[in-house]
Amino acid sequence: SVLVDCDKKEVEEIRTKASSSDTSKRKRKNTQESVVNEQIKFVGDQLGKIANALEQFIIEWRWKDFMTTSYIVYLIIL
C-alpha cells in the first residue's frame, strides 16, 4: 500500500472540478438536443405547409378539370 498525502481542500477542489465538468457536458448535450428538437419542429411545420399547398393545388386542379369537362359536354349537347 502507498500512503498519499492529500489535503482535504485539494480533494474537494478536484471533486468540484469533476462535477463542474459533468454539469457542463450535460448542459451542452441539453442545448444540442434542444437545437435538434427545434430543427425537427421547423421541418415538420414546413412539411405541413407543403402538404397543405399540394392539397389545395390538387383540389383546384380537379375543379378546373371538372369545369372544363362539364363545359365540353355542355357544348356537345348543344
PyMOL Python script that loads the backbone (N, CA, C, O; Angstrom):
from pymol import cmd

cmd.read_pdbstr("""\
ATOM      1  N   SER A   1       0.844  -1.180   0.000  1.00  0.00           N
ATOM      2  CA  SER A   1       0.000   0.000   0.000  1.00  0.00           C
ATOM      3  C   SER A   1       0.881   1.232   0.000  1.00  0.00           C
ATOM      4  O   SER A   1       2.015   1.221   0.478  1.00  0.00           O
ATOM      5  N   VAL A   2       0.323   2.285  -0.549  1.00  0.00           N
ATOM      6  CA  VAL A   2       1.065   3.535  -0.662  1.00  0.00           C
ATOM      7  C   VAL A   2       0.309   4.609   0.097  1.00  0.00           C
ATOM      8  O   VAL A   2      -0.910   4.739  -0.016  1.00  0.00           O
ATOM      9  N   LEU A   3       1.038   5.352   0.850  1.00  0.00           N
ATOM     10  CA  LEU A   3       0.431   6.462   1.566  1.00  0.00           C
ATOM     11  C   LEU A   3       0.439   7.687   0.665  1.00  0.00           C
ATOM     12  O   LEU A   3       1.457   8.038   0.068  1.00  0.00           O
ATOM     13  N   VAL A   4      -0.694   8.312   0.583  1.00  0.00           N
ATOM     14  CA  VAL A   4      -0.791   9.514  -0.234  1.00  0.00           C
ATOM     15  C   VAL A   4      -1.138  10.661   0.689  1.00  0.00           C
ATOM     16  O   VAL A   4      -2.077  10.594   1.482  1.00  0.00           O
ATOM     17  N   ASP A   5      -0.356  11.707   0.561  1.00  0.00           N
ATOM     18  CA  ASP A   5      -0.590  12.870   1.412  1.00  0.00           C
ATOM     19  C   ASP A   5      -1.460  13.864   0.641  1.00  0.00           C
ATOM     20  O   ASP A   5      -0.956  14.631  -0.179  1.00  0.00           O
ATOM     21  N   CYS A   6      -2.734  13.846   0.902  1.00  0.00           N
ATOM     22  CA  CYS A   6      -3.666  14.770   0.248  1.00  0.00           C
ATOM     23  C   CYS A   6      -4.333  15.599   1.316  1.00  0.00           C
ATOM     24  O   CYS A   6      -4.708  15.116   2.384  1.00  0.00           O
ATOM     25  N   ASP A   7      -4.459  16.812   0.997  1.00  0.00           N
ATOM     26  CA  ASP A   7      -5.203  17.610   1.955  1.00  0.00           C
ATOM     27  C   ASP A   7      -6.653  17.689   1.465  1.00  0.00           C
ATOM     28  O   ASP A   7      -6.923  17.688   0.264  1.00  0.00           O
ATOM     29  N   LYS A   8      -7.559  17.756   2.413  1.00  0.00           N
ATOM     30  CA  LYS A   8      -8.991  17.693   2.112  1.00  0.00           C
ATOM     31  C   LYS A   8      -9.422  18.792   1.143  1.00  0.00           C
ATOM     32  O   LYS A   8     -10.333  18.595   0.339  1.00  0.00           O
ATOM     33  N   LYS A   9      -8.778  19.927   1.221  1.00  0.00           N
ATOM     34  CA  LYS A   9      -9.126  21.043   0.350  1.00  0.00           C
ATOM     35  C   LYS A   9      -8.838  20.689  -1.109  1.00  0.00           C
ATOM     36  O   LYS A   9      -9.645  20.989  -1.989  1.00  0.00           O
ATOM     37  N   GLU A  10      -7.688  20.049  -1.373  1.00  0.00           N
ATOM     38  CA  GLU A  10      -7.334  19.636  -2.730  1.00  0.00           C
ATOM     39  C   GLU A  10      -8.327  18.614  -3.267  1.00  0.00           C
ATOM     40  O   GLU A  10      -8.772  18.711  -4.411  1.00  0.00           O
ATOM     41  N   VAL A  11      -8.671  17.636  -2.436  1.00  0.00           N
ATOM     42  CA  VAL A  11      -9.614  16.595  -2.846  1.00  0.00           C
ATOM     43  C   VAL A  11     -10.957  17.228  -3.199  1.00  0.00           C
ATOM     44  O   VAL A  11     -11.567  16.878  -4.209  1.00  0.00           O
ATOM     45  N   GLU A  12     -11.408  18.148  -2.374  1.00  0.00           N
ATOM     46  CA  GLU A  12     -12.698  18.816  -2.617  1.00  0.00           C
ATOM     47  C   GLU A  12     -12.647  19.635  -3.902  1.00  0.00           C
ATOM     48  O   GLU A  12     -13.622  19.689  -4.650  1.00  0.00           O
ATOM     49  N   GLU A  13     -11.505  20.271  -4.153  1.00  0.00           N
ATOM     50  CA  GLU A  13     -11.334  21.067  -5.362  1.00  0.00           C
ATOM     51  C   GLU A  13     -11.425  20.178  -6.602  1.00  0.00           C
ATOM     52  O   GLU A  13     -12.062  20.546  -7.589  1.00  0.00           O
ATOM     53  N   ILE A  14     -10.789  19.012  -6.549  1.00  0.00           N
ATOM     54  CA  ILE A  14     -10.829  18.068  -7.669  1.00  0.00           C
ATOM     55  C   ILE A  14     -12.267  17.588  -7.897  1.00  0.00           C
ATOM     56  O   ILE A  14     -12.727  17.511  -9.037  1.00  0.00           O
ATOM     57  N   ARG A  15     -12.967  17.268  -6.812  1.00  0.00           N
ATOM     58  CA  ARG A  15     -14.365  16.832  -6.928  1.00  0.00           C
ATOM     59  C   ARG A  15     -15.226  17.923  -7.560  1.00  0.00           C
ATOM     60  O   ARG A  15     -16.074  17.645  -8.409  1.00  0.00           O
ATOM     61  N   THR A  16     -15.002  19.154  -7.143  1.00  0.00           N
ATOM     62  CA  THR A  16     -15.775  20.278  -7.675  1.00  0.00           C
ATOM     63  C   THR A  16     -15.522  20.442  -9.164  1.00  0.00           C
ATOM     64  O   THR A  16     -16.456  20.662  -9.934  1.00  0.00           O
ATOM     65  N   LYS A  17     -14.253  20.335  -9.577  1.00  0.00           N
ATOM     66  CA  LYS A  17     -13.919  20.463 -10.998  1.00  0.00           C
ATOM     67  C   LYS A  17     -14.566  19.345 -11.812  1.00  0.00           C
ATOM     68  O   LYS A  17     -15.101  19.593 -12.892  1.00  0.00           O
ATOM     69  N   ALA A  18     -14.519  18.123 -11.299  1.00  0.00           N
ATOM     70  CA  ALA A  18     -15.120  16.984 -11.995  1.00  0.00           C
ATOM     71  C   ALA A  18     -16.630  17.172 -12.103  1.00  0.00           C
ATOM     72  O   ALA A  18     -17.222  16.920 -13.152  1.00  0.00           O
ATOM     73  N   SER A  19     -17.236  17.611 -11.026  1.00  0.00           N
ATOM     74  CA  SER A  19     -18.682  17.843 -11.012  1.00  0.00           C
ATOM     75  C   SER A  19     -19.057  18.953 -11.988  1.00  0.00           C
ATOM     76  O   SER A  19     -20.048  18.850 -12.712  1.00  0.00           O
ATOM     77  N   SER A  20     -18.259  20.006 -11.998  1.00  0.00           N
ATOM     78  CA  SER A  20     -18.495  21.129 -12.899  1.00  0.00           C
ATOM     79  C   SER A  20     -18.370  20.689 -14.350  1.00  0.00           C
ATOM     80  O   SER A  20     -19.145  21.117 -15.206  1.00  0.00           O
ATOM     81  N   SER A  21     -17.391  19.832 -14.620  1.00  0.00           N
ATOM     82  CA  SER A  21     -17.190  19.313 -15.970  1.00  0.00           C
ATOM     83  C   SER A  21     -18.398  18.495 -16.416  1.00  0.00           C
ATOM     84  O   SER A  21     -18.857  18.632 -17.550  1.00  0.00           O
ATOM     85  N   ASP A  22     -18.916  17.641 -15.525  1.00  0.00           N
ATOM     86  CA  ASP A  22     -20.102  16.845 -15.840  1.00  0.00           C
ATOM     87  C   ASP A  22     -21.310  17.739 -16.096  1.00  0.00           C
ATOM     88  O   ASP A  22     -22.103  17.480 -17.002  1.00  0.00           O
ATOM     89  N   THR A  23     -21.445  18.789 -15.292  1.00  0.00           N
ATOM     90  CA  THR A  23     -22.561  19.724 -15.466  1.00  0.00           C
ATOM     91  C   THR A  23     -22.465  20.407 -16.819  1.00  0.00           C
ATOM     92  O   THR A  23     -23.472  20.557 -17.512  1.00  0.00           O
ATOM     93  N   SER A  24     -21.261  20.824 -17.202  1.00  0.00           N
ATOM     94  CA  SER A  24     -21.058  21.474 -18.497  1.00  0.00           C
ATOM     95  C   SER A  24     -21.412  20.529 -19.641  1.00  0.00           C
ATOM     96  O   SER A  24     -22.045  20.932 -20.617  1.00  0.00           O
ATOM     97  N   LYS A  25     -20.996  19.266 -19.512  1.00  0.00           N
ATOM     98  CA  LYS A  25     -21.312  18.284 -20.557  1.00  0.00           C
ATOM     99  C   LYS A  25     -22.822  18.104 -20.685  1.00  0.00           C
ATOM    100  O   LYS A  25     -23.358  18.046 -21.791  1.00  0.00           O
ATOM    101  N   ARG A  26     -23.503  18.017 -19.540  1.00  0.00           N
ATOM    102  CA  ARG A  26     -24.965  17.859 -19.560  1.00  0.00           C
ATOM    103  C   ARG A  26     -25.633  19.078 -20.201  1.00  0.00           C
ATOM    104  O   ARG A  26     -26.571  18.938 -20.986  1.00  0.00           O
ATOM    105  N   LYS A  27     -25.142  20.272 -19.859  1.00  0.00           N
ATOM    106  CA  LYS A  27     -25.720  21.494 -20.424  1.00  0.00           C
ATOM    107  C   LYS A  27     -25.525  21.527 -21.937  1.00  0.00           C
ATOM    108  O   LYS A  27     -26.445  21.874 -22.677  1.00  0.00           O
ATOM    109  N   ARG A  28     -24.317  21.164 -22.400  1.00  0.00           N
ATOM    110  CA  ARG A  28     -24.048  21.134 -23.840  1.00  0.00           C
ATOM    111  C   ARG A  28     -24.965  20.135 -24.539  1.00  0.00           C
ATOM    112  O   ARG A  28     -25.530  20.421 -25.594  1.00  0.00           O
ATOM    113  N   LYS A  29     -25.100  18.958 -23.928  1.00  0.00           N
ATOM    114  CA  LYS A  29     -25.952  17.917 -24.507  1.00  0.00           C
ATOM    115  C   LYS A  29     -27.401  18.396 -24.565  1.00  0.00           C
ATOM    116  O   LYS A  29     -28.073  18.215 -25.580  1.00  0.00           O
ATOM    117  N   ASN A  30     -27.881  19.003 -23.487  1.00  0.00           N
ATOM    118  CA  ASN A  30     -29.253  19.519 -23.464  1.00  0.00           C
ATOM    119  C   ASN A  30     -29.462  20.602 -24.516  1.00  0.00           C
ATOM    120  O   ASN A  30     -30.507  20.655 -25.165  1.00  0.00           O
ATOM    121  N   THR A  31     -28.456  21.469 -24.681  1.00  0.00           N
ATOM    122  CA  THR A  31     -28.537  22.528 -25.685  1.00  0.00           C
ATOM    123  C   THR A  31     -28.590  21.931 -27.080  1.00  0.00           C
ATOM    124  O   THR A  31     -29.395  22.355 -27.909  1.00  0.00           O
ATOM    125  N   GLN A  32     -27.727  20.940 -27.347  1.00  0.00           N
ATOM    126  CA  GLN A  32     -27.721  20.284 -28.653  1.00  0.00           C
ATOM    127  C   GLN A  32     -29.059  19.603 -28.926  1.00  0.00           C
ATOM    128  O   GLN A  32     -29.587  19.692 -30.035  1.00  0.00           O
ATOM    129  N   GLU A  33     -29.608  18.922 -27.918  1.00  0.00           N
ATOM    130  CA  GLU A  33     -30.903  18.255 -28.083  1.00  0.00           C
ATOM    131  C   GLU A  33     -31.999  19.278 -28.350  1.00  0.00           C
ATOM    132  O   GLU A  33     -32.904  19.035 -29.148  1.00  0.00           O
ATOM    133  N   SER A  34     -31.913  20.415 -27.682  1.00  0.00           N
ATOM    134  CA  SER A  34     -32.902  21.472 -27.875  1.00  0.00           C
ATOM    135  C   SER A  34     -32.842  22.010 -29.306  1.00  0.00           C
ATOM    136  O   SER A  34     -33.877  22.234 -29.933  1.00  0.00           O
ATOM    137  N   VAL A  35     -31.634  22.216 -29.816  1.00  0.00           N
ATOM    138  CA  VAL A  35     -31.457  22.702 -31.187  1.00  0.00           C
ATOM    139  C   VAL A  35     -32.022  21.684 -32.171  1.00  0.00           C
ATOM    140  O   VAL A  35     -32.729  22.054 -33.108  1.00  0.00           O
ATOM    141  N   VAL A  36     -31.716  20.412 -31.967  1.00  0.00           N
ATOM    142  CA  VAL A  36     -32.219  19.353 -32.850  1.00  0.00           C
ATOM    143  C   VAL A  36     -33.745  19.318 -32.805  1.00  0.00           C
ATOM    144  O   VAL A  36     -34.395  19.191 -33.843  1.00  0.00           O
ATOM    145  N   ASN A  37     -34.318  19.431 -31.607  1.00  0.00           N
ATOM    146  CA  ASN A  37     -35.778  19.427 -31.482  1.00  0.00           C
ATOM    147  C   ASN A  37     -36.404  20.605 -32.221  1.00  0.00           C
ATOM    148  O   ASN A  37     -37.449  20.455 -32.855  1.00  0.00           O
ATOM    149  N   GLU A  38     -35.775  21.771 -32.146  1.00  0.00           N
ATOM    150  CA  GLU A  38     -36.276  22.946 -32.866  1.00  0.00           C
ATOM    151  C   GLU A  38     -36.195  22.727 -34.374  1.00  0.00           C
ATOM    152  O   GLU A  38     -37.108  23.104 -35.110  1.00  0.00           O
ATOM    153  N   GLN A  39     -35.095  22.116 -34.835  1.00  0.00           N
ATOM    154  CA  GLN A  39     -34.949  21.846 -36.264  1.00  0.00           C
ATOM    155  C   GLN A  39     -36.010  20.856 -36.741  1.00  0.00           C
ATOM    156  O   GLN A  39     -36.586  21.027 -37.815  1.00  0.00           O
ATOM    157  N   ILE A  40     -36.265  19.826 -35.943  1.00  0.00           N
ATOM    158  CA  ILE A  40     -37.291  18.839 -36.288  1.00  0.00           C
ATOM    159  C   ILE A  40     -38.658  19.515 -36.358  1.00  0.00           C
ATOM    160  O   ILE A  40     -39.439  19.254 -37.273  1.00  0.00           O
ATOM    161  N   LYS A  41     -38.944  20.380 -35.393  1.00  0.00           N
ATOM    162  CA  LYS A  41     -40.223  21.097 -35.380  1.00  0.00           C
ATOM    163  C   LYS A  41     -40.342  21.984 -36.619  1.00  0.00           C
ATOM    164  O   LYS A  41     -41.400  22.028 -37.247  1.00  0.00           O
ATOM    165  N   PHE A  42     -39.274  22.686 -36.973  1.00  0.00           N
ATOM    166  CA  PHE A  42     -39.283  23.564 -38.143  1.00  0.00           C
ATOM    167  C   PHE A  42     -39.548  22.764 -39.414  1.00  0.00           C
ATOM    168  O   PHE A  42     -40.384  23.146 -40.233  1.00  0.00           O
ATOM    169  N   VAL A  43     -38.829  21.648 -39.575  1.00  0.00           N
ATOM    170  CA  VAL A  43     -39.005  20.810 -40.766  1.00  0.00           C
ATOM    171  C   VAL A  43     -40.431  20.260 -40.811  1.00  0.00           C
ATOM    172  O   VAL A  43     -41.050  20.217 -41.874  1.00  0.00           O
ATOM    173  N   GLY A  44     -40.946  19.840 -39.659  1.00  0.00           N
ATOM    174  CA  GLY A  44     -42.322  19.346 -39.594  1.00  0.00           C
ATOM    175  C   GLY A  44     -43.324  20.412 -40.019  1.00  0.00           C
ATOM    176  O   GLY A  44     -44.264  20.128 -40.762  1.00  0.00           O
ATOM    177  N   ASP A  45     -43.121  21.639 -39.544  1.00  0.00           N
ATOM    178  CA  ASP A  45     -44.005  22.748 -39.930  1.00  0.00           C
ATOM    179  C   ASP A  45     -43.938  23.002 -41.434  1.00  0.00           C
ATOM    180  O   ASP A  45     -44.962  23.215 -42.083  1.00  0.00           O
ATOM    181  N   GLN A  46     -42.722  22.978 -41.981  1.00  0.00           N
ATOM    182  CA  GLN A  46     -42.560  23.210 -43.417  1.00  0.00           C
ATOM    183  C   GLN A  46     -43.227  22.104 -44.232  1.00  0.00           C
ATOM    184  O   GLN A  46     -43.874  22.379 -45.243  1.00  0.00           O
ATOM    185  N   LEU A  47     -43.068  20.855 -43.794  1.00  0.00           N
ATOM    186  CA  LEU A  47     -43.714  19.740 -44.493  1.00  0.00           C
ATOM    187  C   LEU A  47     -45.233  19.869 -44.431  1.00  0.00           C
ATOM    188  O   LEU A  47     -45.926  19.554 -45.399  1.00  0.00           O
ATOM    189  N   GLY A  48     -45.747  20.328 -43.306  1.00  0.00           N
ATOM    190  CA  GLY A  48     -47.185  20.560 -43.183  1.00  0.00           C
ATOM    191  C   GLY A  48     -47.667  21.611 -44.169  1.00  0.00           C
ATOM    192  O   GLY A  48     -48.716  21.447 -44.793  1.00  0.00           O
ATOM    193  N   LYS A  49     -46.906  22.691 -44.312  1.00  0.00           N
ATOM    194  CA  LYS A  49     -47.267  23.747 -45.265  1.00  0.00           C
ATOM    195  C   LYS A  49     -47.232  23.219 -46.697  1.00  0.00           C
ATOM    196  O   LYS A  49     -48.111  23.529 -47.501  1.00  0.00           O
ATOM    197  N   ILE A  50     -46.214  22.422 -47.011  1.00  0.00           N
ATOM    198  CA  ILE A  50     -46.106  21.837 -48.351  1.00  0.00           C
ATOM    199  C   ILE A  50     -47.295  20.918 -48.620  1.00  0.00           C
ATOM    200  O   ILE A  50     -47.887  20.964 -49.698  1.00  0.00           O
ATOM    201  N   ALA A  51     -47.643  20.086 -47.644  1.00  0.00           N
ATOM    202  CA  ALA A  51     -48.777  19.171 -47.799  1.00  0.00           C
ATOM    203  C   ALA A  51     -50.072  19.953 -48.029  1.00  0.00           C
ATOM    204  O   ALA A  51     -50.878  19.583 -48.883  1.00  0.00           O
ATOM    205  N   ASN A  52     -50.270  21.024 -47.273  1.00  0.00           N
ATOM    206  CA  ASN A  52     -51.476  21.848 -47.452  1.00  0.00           C
ATOM    207  C   ASN A  52     -51.514  22.498 -48.829  1.00  0.00           C
ATOM    208  O   ASN A  52     -52.565  22.546 -49.467  1.00  0.00           O
ATOM    209  N   ALA A  53     -50.366  23.000 -49.288  1.00  0.00           N
ATOM    210  CA  ALA A  53     -50.304  23.632 -50.606  1.00  0.00           C
ATOM    211  C   ALA A  53     -50.597  22.613 -51.705  1.00  0.00           C
ATOM    212  O   ALA A  53     -51.317  22.915 -52.657  1.00  0.00           O
ATOM    213  N   LEU A  54     -50.041  21.410 -51.577  1.00  0.00           N
ATOM    214  CA  LEU A  54     -50.309  20.363 -52.569  1.00  0.00           C
ATOM    215  C   LEU A  54     -51.784  19.975 -52.581  1.00  0.00           C
ATOM    216  O   LEU A  54     -52.379  19.793 -53.643  1.00  0.00           O
ATOM    217  N   GLU A  55     -52.357  19.852 -51.407  1.00  0.00           N
ATOM    218  CA  GLU A  55     -53.772  19.505 -51.310  1.00  0.00           C
ATOM    219  C   GLU A  55     -54.628  20.576 -51.984  1.00  0.00           C
ATOM    220  O   GLU A  55     -55.556  20.256 -52.727  1.00  0.00           O
ATOM    221  N   GLN A  56     -54.320  21.838 -51.727  1.00  0.00           N
ATOM    222  CA  GLN A  56     -55.066  22.940 -52.336  1.00  0.00           C
ATOM    223  C   GLN A  56     -54.898  22.929 -53.850  1.00  0.00           C
ATOM    224  O   GLN A  56     -55.861  23.137 -54.588  1.00  0.00           O
ATOM    225  N   PHE A  57     -53.674  22.686 -54.311  1.00  0.00           N
ATOM    226  CA  PHE A  57     -53.401  22.627 -55.747  1.00  0.00           C
ATOM    227  C   PHE A  57     -54.220  21.521 -56.403  1.00  0.00           C
ATOM    228  O   PHE A  57     -54.815  21.727 -57.461  1.00  0.00           O
ATOM    229  N   ILE A  58     -54.250  20.348 -55.775  1.00  0.00           N
ATOM    230  CA  ILE A  58     -54.991  19.211 -56.327  1.00  0.00           C
ATOM    231  C   ILE A  58     -56.484  19.525 -56.374  1.00  0.00           C
ATOM    232  O   ILE A  58     -57.152  19.218 -57.361  1.00  0.00           O
ATOM    233  N   ILE A  59     -57.007  20.132 -55.315  1.00  0.00           N
ATOM    234  CA  ILE A  59     -58.431  20.496 -55.289  1.00  0.00           C
ATOM    235  C   ILE A  59     -58.745  21.463 -56.429  1.00  0.00           C
ATOM    236  O   ILE A  59     -59.727  21.281 -57.148  1.00  0.00           O
ATOM    237  N   GLU A  60     -57.912  22.490 -56.592  1.00  0.00           N
ATOM    238  CA  GLU A  60     -58.139  23.473 -57.660  1.00  0.00           C
ATOM    239  C   GLU A  60     -57.997  22.830 -59.031  1.00  0.00           C
ATOM    240  O   GLU A  60     -58.779  23.115 -59.939  1.00  0.00           O
ATOM    241  N   TRP A  61     -57.000  21.963 -59.183  1.00  0.00           N
ATOM    242  CA  TRP A  61     -56.775  21.297 -60.463  1.00  0.00           C
ATOM    243  C   TRP A  61     -57.968  20.419 -60.818  1.00  0.00           C
ATOM    244  O   TRP A  61     -58.426  20.427 -61.961  1.00  0.00           O
ATOM    245  N   ARG A  62     -58.477  19.659 -59.844  1.00  0.00           N
ATOM    246  CA  ARG A  62     -59.645  18.801 -60.092  1.00  0.00           C
ATOM    247  C   ARG A  62     -60.865  19.647 -60.444  1.00  0.00           C
ATOM    248  O   ARG A  62     -61.646  19.282 -61.324  1.00  0.00           O
ATOM    249  N   TRP A  63     -61.027  20.778 -59.754  1.00  0.00           N
ATOM    250  CA  TRP A  63     -62.162  21.647 -60.034  1.00  0.00           C
ATOM    251  C   TRP A  63     -62.076  22.198 -61.455  1.00  0.00           C
ATOM    252  O   TRP A  63     -63.075  22.196 -62.174  1.00  0.00           O
ATOM    253  N   LYS A  64     -60.900  22.670 -61.874  1.00  0.00           N
ATOM    254  CA  LYS A  64     -60.721  23.193 -63.229  1.00  0.00           C
ATOM    255  C   LYS A  64     -60.953  22.090 -64.252  1.00  0.00           C
ATOM    256  O   LYS A  64     -61.587  22.316 -65.282  1.00  0.00           O
ATOM    257  N   ASP A  65     -60.434  20.889 -63.964  1.00  0.00           N
ATOM    258  CA  ASP A  65     -60.621  19.751 -64.862  1.00  0.00           C
ATOM    259  C   ASP A  65     -62.109  19.424 -64.979  1.00  0.00           C
ATOM    260  O   ASP A  65     -62.607  19.171 -66.076  1.00  0.00           O
ATOM    261  N   PHE A  66     -62.809  19.428 -63.863  1.00  0.00           N
ATOM    262  CA  PHE A  66     -64.248  19.160 -63.849  1.00  0.00           C
ATOM    263  C   PHE A  66     -64.998  20.215 -64.654  1.00  0.00           C
ATOM    264  O   PHE A  66     -65.872  19.888 -65.457  1.00  0.00           O
ATOM    265  N   MET A  67     -64.652  21.488 -64.435  1.00  0.00           N
ATOM    266  CA  MET A  67     -65.342  22.570 -65.139  1.00  0.00           C
ATOM    267  C   MET A  67     -65.080  22.497 -66.636  1.00  0.00           C
ATOM    268  O   MET A  67     -65.995  22.721 -67.429  1.00  0.00           O
ATOM    269  N   THR A  68     -63.850  22.187 -67.040  1.00  0.00           N
ATOM    270  CA  THR A  68     -63.514  22.059 -68.454  1.00  0.00           C
ATOM    271  C   THR A  68     -64.305  20.920 -69.073  1.00  0.00           C
ATOM    272  O   THR A  68     -64.880  21.073 -70.151  1.00  0.00           O
ATOM    273  N   THR A  69     -64.336  19.783 -68.399  1.00  0.00           N
ATOM    274  CA  THR A  69     -65.067  18.624 -68.894  1.00  0.00           C
ATOM    275  C   THR A  69     -66.556  18.946 -68.980  1.00  0.00           C
ATOM    276  O   THR A  69     -67.207  18.593 -69.964  1.00  0.00           O
ATOM    277  N   SER A  70     -67.094  19.599 -67.981  1.00  0.00           N
ATOM    278  CA  SER A  70     -68.511  19.965 -67.972  1.00  0.00           C
ATOM    279  C   SER A  70     -68.829  20.906 -69.125  1.00  0.00           C
ATOM    280  O   SER A  70     -69.870  20.772 -69.767  1.00  0.00           O
ATOM    281  N   TYR A  71     -67.944  21.851 -69.390  1.00  0.00           N
ATOM    282  CA  TYR A  71     -68.144  22.814 -70.469  1.00  0.00           C
ATOM    283  C   TYR A  71     -68.142  22.105 -71.815  1.00  0.00           C
ATOM    284  O   TYR A  71     -68.976  22.398 -72.672  1.00  0.00           O
ATOM    285  N   ILE A  72     -67.211  21.176 -72.010  1.00  0.00           N
ATOM    286  CA  ILE A  72     -67.128  20.421 -73.263  1.00  0.00           C
ATOM    287  C   ILE A  72     -68.395  19.590 -73.455  1.00  0.00           C
ATOM    288  O   ILE A  72     -68.962  19.571 -74.548  1.00  0.00           O
ATOM    289  N   VAL A  73     -68.836  18.917 -72.423  1.00  0.00           N
ATOM    290  CA  VAL A  73     -70.061  18.114 -72.501  1.00  0.00           C
ATOM    291  C   VAL A  73     -71.246  19.022 -72.829  1.00  0.00           C
ATOM    292  O   VAL A  73     -72.094  18.654 -73.641  1.00  0.00           O
ATOM    293  N   TYR A  74     -71.316  20.185 -72.218  1.00  0.00           N
ATOM    294  CA  TYR A  74     -72.394  21.134 -72.465  1.00  0.00           C
ATOM    295  C   TYR A  74     -72.403  21.557 -73.933  1.00  0.00           C
ATOM    296  O   TYR A  74     -73.467  21.636 -74.547  1.00  0.00           O
ATOM    297  N   LEU A  75     -71.222  21.830 -74.501  1.00  0.00           N
ATOM    298  CA  LEU A  75     -71.132  22.237 -75.905  1.00  0.00           C
ATOM    299  C   LEU A  75     -71.542  21.100 -76.835  1.00  0.00           C
ATOM    300  O   LEU A  75     -72.192  21.339 -77.852  1.00  0.00           O
ATOM    301  N   ILE A  76     -71.173  19.880 -76.500  1.00  0.00           N
ATOM    302  CA  ILE A  76     -71.529  18.727 -77.328  1.00  0.00           C
ATOM    303  C   ILE A  76     -73.050  18.540 -77.322  1.00  0.00           C
ATOM    304  O   ILE A  76     -73.639  18.223 -78.356  1.00  0.00           O
ATOM    305  N   ILE A  77     -73.672  18.732 -76.185  1.00  0.00           N
ATOM    306  CA  ILE A  77     -75.123  18.563 -76.065  1.00  0.00           C
ATOM    307  C   ILE A  77     -75.847  19.616 -76.899  1.00  0.00           C
ATOM    308  O   ILE A  77     -76.875  19.322 -77.510  1.00  0.00           O
ATOM    309  N   LEU A  78     -75.323  20.831 -76.930  1.00  0.00           N
ATOM    310  CA  LEU A  78     -75.955  21.895 -77.713  1.00  0.00           C
ATOM    311  C   LEU A  78     -75.842  21.567 -79.168  1.00  0.00           C
ATOM    312  O   LEU A  78     -76.310  22.332 -80.012  1.00  0.00           O
TER     313      LEU A  78
END
""", "prot")
cmd.dss("prot")
cmd.show_as("cartoon", "prot")
cmd.util.cbc("prot")
cmd.orient("prot")
